[in-house]
């Protein structure tokens, strides 16, 4: 059974990305399968911090209906998996935000 943990705040710069990455790394070190989904669509940084700032398929592609979620999963060298969002402003305009809950 999957457990979903959400790290959220309405304010920027409070440590959402850092907390998410560190919590994911800790769970991964205990042998848990971890997927970090960067749903911060306006200022995504998970991919940037984990060495994947630009990827061929991102969460943005999935939300715009141009890709499947499995195509947007990347494995970090630690074994953790990430689903990064795009840093592109152009990609942000094409999104169907309502699809996020389904994804």
Phi, psi and omega in degrees: 000134181278146174245130179251125178244127180249130174249115186218154174196149177278351182251141177279157173077020182259358175105020180300312182294313180299316179297315181299313181294315181292320177294317177299317180295320180295313179298320178298321181292338176270010176087010179276144174282126186235133170233120176262118178257119180272093181268012173279088190285339181270327178221069181286135181227353182301311179300319180298314181290333182256018172084018178228063183293327178231123181234155181297324180228126181238178175302326179300320178296322180294314182291338178267002176081014182263358180203164176264154184302323180297334179284345183259007181266128179235142180262126176281158181300339179284344185104345176291148176250148179228150171238095183279156171262163182278144175277354185283129175292325179299320179295325182298326182289340185266002189279150169254092184299332180295341181279350184301317181297322179295320181292000000 
